[in-house]
């Protein structure tokens, strides 16, 4: 049986312009610089390693600038119109014969806003959103030379992701898994 795992941010959708808008909007709301927002974001990723860093970022914004989670989500929703889908990846998903799983790293509420905005749910058999490192989650699903998902064994596994480190780790640890680096599809 075949399974395809596909990343969301910068794979199915190009979130670069969203991130630029998001940090600029938050900087305006907090009367600080975009560089300061990026710094706080980076700080939250360090503080909340292996947990929900977006939640930590939201707390930092609340404590430092009185920016609420609702303000945060409003900035996100305003920036959604700037995102474009990556048609090459979407076409590959549509044509794949097997189980399709959207496999995303991030805050579940934020990821679901993006998934719903682009009507991506119907393309997938399952959605797996984690704040844990994706390699750890992927490895937990491995047993011998099969990928186990919802008690179903898959002997042919394909993963598409823009994270070079993740792809390299999977290639090294599980050489039988087909890995596709998003950047190679978008050339």
N, C-alpha and C positions, 0 to 999 in steps of 0.2 A: 504494500500500500504506500501511496505517495502523500507527503505533507510538504507544504510550502509555508515558511515563516517569513513575514514581511514587516520591516520597520515602518514607522509612521513618519517622524520628523526627518526631513531632508532625504527621504526615500520615496514614500508615496506622495508627500507634499513638500514643497520647497518653503521652508520656514525662515529663510534668511531675512527677507523683507519684513516679516512679522516681528522678528526679534529686534530689528533696528527700530521699527515703529514703537514697539512695546517699551523698550528702554528709554527712548526719547520721550514718550508720553508720561512714563513714570517719573522721569527727571523733571519734566515741566510741572507735574502735580506736586512734587516734593521740593521744588525750587532749588534743585541741585543739578549737577552735571550728568551727562550720559555716562561719562567715565566712572563717576561715583556709583551709579546704578549698576554698571558692570562689576565694579569692585564688590558691592554688597551681594550681588548674585554669586560671584565666585566664592565669597566668604561663606555664603549659605551652603554651597556644595561641599565645602570642607567641614563645616560644623555638622552637617547631616549626612555624612558619608554612610552609604548603605541604608539610608532611610529617605523619606520624602523631602528632598532639598527645596522643592517649590513651596512647601508648607513652611520650611525654615526661612526662606526668602520673604514670604508673606509676613511672617512674624517680625523679621528685621525691619521691613517697610512700616509695619504698624508701630513698632517701638521707636524707630528713629524718625519717622516722617508723618506719623498718623495716617498713613495710607491703609485703608481697610482691605480685606479680601475682596469685597464687592468692587472697590475702586480698581483693584488688580484685575479682576475678571472683566470689568468694563473695558479696560485697556486692551485686554486680549480679544474680546469680541469685536471691538472697533477695528482692530488690525487684521481680522480674518479675511477681509476683502482683498488684502494685499498678497495673500498666499495663492500660489498656483500649484495645480497638481502636476505630477511627473507622469505624462502620458505613456512613456515607454514602460514604466513600472506597472502602471494600471493595466496596460495591454497584456503584459506578461501574467499578471494576476488573473485577468479575465480568461486567458487561454490555458491556464494551468489545469491539468486533469488530476484532481486529488483534493485532499482536505487543505483548506487555506486558513491560516491563523495570522491575524494582525498581532505582532509581537513588539510592544512598545515600552520604552523606559520613560517614566514620568509620573506626574500627579494624575490620578485617575479622572478626577473631575475636569481638569484642563484638557487631557487627551480626548475625553468623550465629547467635549465641546467641538474640538477639531474634527473628530470622526463624524459627528452628527452634521456639522456644517457642510461637509463634502459628501454626505450620504454614502460613506464607505462601508457601513455595517453590512449592507446586503451583499457585498463582494466576498465576505468572509464567513467561514463556518464557526469561527470562534475569535474572541478578542482577549488577549493576554496582556495586561498592563501591569508593570512592576516598577517598584522604586529600588529594587535590589539590582546589582550588576547582572546584565543579561547573560553573560557567560555562566554565572552561577545557576541561574534559572534553567538555562539550556542544559547544563550538565546534570541537573537534578532529574531531567526527563530522559536521560540516556541510561540504557541498560544493555550491556553487551554492545552489539552493533545495531541497536534499534532505538528509536525515539518513541517514548511512551507518552501518549496524551489522552486523557480521559479513558484510561484503561485500554486503549487501542495501540497496537504496535505498528510502527511505520519503519520499513526497511529502506525506503528511499526518501531522503530528507534534503530539502533545498532551503537555504536562508539567504535573504536579500537584506543588506544593511549598509549604511554609509560609514559605520565605525570600523576603520581599518584594523584597530587593535582586536576588536571582537572577532572579525573575520579571520585574522591571522591565528588567534588562539584556537578557534574552532578547527581550522585547517590542520594545525599541529596536533591537537588532542583527538580529533575525530576526522581523519583524512578521507573517510568514505562519504562524508557529508558534502554535498555540492554547495559551494559558497559563491555568492555573487555580490561584488562590491558595487553599490549603487552608482558610483562615479563612472564605472565602465559601461553602464547602460545608457548614461546621459551624454556620452561623447558623440 
